[in-house]
């Protein structure tokens, strides 16, 4: 382990060996055919198109602006 007070040569670089992380599991071959299988749809999944998202954002903006205008008129109009 490297200590905080330890001084090393080599411009402050820590030597790194990728051989440490190589295991038998990393050398296994994966089955490419299994990736082509479609996964079942989730029951709580929500699919929205771009136009639906845009319409929702527009509606939220209009509602927010309307609330701001009503509050401004109610609070600051005499």
N, C-alpha and C positions, 0 to 999 in steps of 0.2 A: 504494500500500500504506500502511496505517496503522502508524505507529511507536508503540512503547510509551510514549515520552515525550510524544507529541503531545497537545495539549489542544484540544478542539473545543467549539464552542458548540452548544446544543441539548440540554441536560440529559444528556449522555453517550450519546445515541443515535447509532447509526451509520446514515447514510442507506442505504436499500435500494431497488433498482430491480428489479422482477420482469421487466422487459423484457430483462435480460441473459440470462435462462434460456430465453427463447422461441426456438425453432428451428423449422425447417421440419418436422422429425420430430414435434414436439408438435402440429402442426396437421393431421396426417394423420388420416383417418377410419378407424376399425377396422371390420372385418366382424363384425357381431353374430352371424351364422349360424355362424361358426367356433367360437364359444364353446359352442354346444349339442352339439358332437360329443363323445361319451364317449371318454375316454382309456383306452388298454388298461391292464389290471391289471399291477402290478409283480410280478415273480416272488418278491421277498423281502418282500412286504407281509404284515402280520399284522393280522387283524381280530378284535377282542375286543369282546364285549358288556359292558355295565355289570355284569351279574351275574357274569360270568367274572372281571372285574377285582376285584370285591368278594370273591369266593371265594378268589382268589389272595392278596389282602391279608390275609384272615382266616387262611389257612394259614401265611403267613409270620409273622404275629403269634403263632400257637400254637407254631410251631417255635422262634421267638426266646424266648418265655416258657419253654418246656420246657428249652432250653439254659441259660438263666439259672438256673432252678431246680436243674438237675443240677449246674452249676458251684458254686452256692452250697452245696448239700449236700455236695459232694465236698471243697470247700476249707475250709469253716467248721464242719462237723459233726465231732465227736470220737468 
